[in-house]
Amino acid sequence: MNKNDFNDGLLGFLDASPTPFHATLNMGEMFENAGFTKLNEENKWKLQEGGKYYVTRNDSSIIAFTYPKKSKNYVMVGAHTDSPNLKLKPNPVVKEHGAVKLEVEPYGGVLLNPWFDRDLSLAGRVSYLNSEREIKEVLIDAKKAMAIIPSLAIHLDEKANKERTVNMQTDISPILTTSDDFEFDEFLNWQLARHDVLDVKEIYASELSFYDTQKASYVGLSDDFIASARLDNLLSCYIGMLSICSIDESRPMLFIASDHEEVGSESTSGASGPFLENTLRRMFVDYDEYMQMIRTSIMISADNAHAIHPNFPTKHDSNHAPHINKGSVIKVNANQRYASNSKTISKFMNVASEINEPIQQFVTRSDMGCGSTIGPITATRLGIDTIDVGLPTFAMHSIRELAGRDDAYSLYKIILGFK
């Protein structure tokens, strides 16, 4: 696969994955097409040597793995499916001042200002009861620009360009319509019908998120950049997914994309939960074999990295400031906010050097806080040697982020270079 095909596929994946549920569904379909067999956690597993398998949890986290059985030195790639966004509250409808708006709750460390004046749609999971008294679930995606959060005109806010703040309760409710006839359950039933779900006795619950309808695209004089929502961290999900789909089943590799990283990973389907460990223990029932696998494997925790912003260069340590389109970033933190150490860094650098792929280093300024990833969480839970790497990005946690056209493909080649 060449870089252009890789990036074109990335744009399609980003557009088709407005929520973790959709991203997980799309990755599962990709694994099916690549010959992976789907497993069900509720059933007894009968793994065959030389097989390729995948399994999901909560419809929002996914693990895929090869099973050469005798080879235990796994290359594992970890990412996360969730991104900061605006989630709909359970009883969201507010009708006042001639408009109908929907109340939302910010999910994760969302950068709120860019959400104003965007064409927004709604997607996620809906649970309902059918005529057979069965609880069913379906993913929906309105796909239509159906809501907007209009800015307050500068004439009414003279300080807008000086000290604008956003109140999370009162300022960010998307406006849906001016019709007082709007009813939320009717809207959901209409959306279910659009998705060919007609046998609905009662709607029980939903997990719906707003998203920007603007498509992912190339930007720049020479298409230098990729601009999209949810680059953090669907960019790494796409790399990990394609990596494991590109290898022979005789190579031990595992890919995991977990939900809820943006809110701390503490859930049944998050990296702090037992999903990965449960899966590995079913792959290696004998404890000695399990521990041999853990201690001979490596976890590559792949998440985005803050590229040095040309308008705000002082926000970076000048000796550890990654540039877009200059290669993958090794992330280091003395206080273990990243799991990289000299041993895992050396392995990664060696592979990159052998195939002539560039790498960079990132250390946050000592007088600024440092974010974290699934890397330290996974390393702590499993005891597996781990490295945190990422791709240089502008505007992380914005409704539209910016990455380089060259970097994702470069990391993909490095992962394939591990033996």
Secondary structure, DSSP 8 states (H G I E B T S, - for coil): --HHHHHHHHHHHHHT-SSHHHHHHHHHHHHHHTT-EE--TTS-----TTEEEEEEETTTEEEEEEE-SS----EEEEEE----EEEEEEEEEEEETTEEEEEEEEESS---GGGTT--EEEEEEEEEE-TTS-EEEEEEE--S--BB-----GGG-TTHHHH----TTTS---EEES-TT--HHHHHHHHHHHTT----SEEEEEEEEEEE-S--EEESTTS-EEEETTHHHHHHHHHHHHHHHTS-TTS-EEEEEES-GGGTS-STTSTTSSHHHHHHHHH--SHHHHHHHHHH-EEEEE--EE---TT-GGGS-TTS---TTS-EEEE--TTSSS---HHHHHHHHHHHHHTT--EEEE---TTS-----HHHHHHHHH--EEEEEE-EEESTTSSSEEEETTHHHHHHHHHHH--
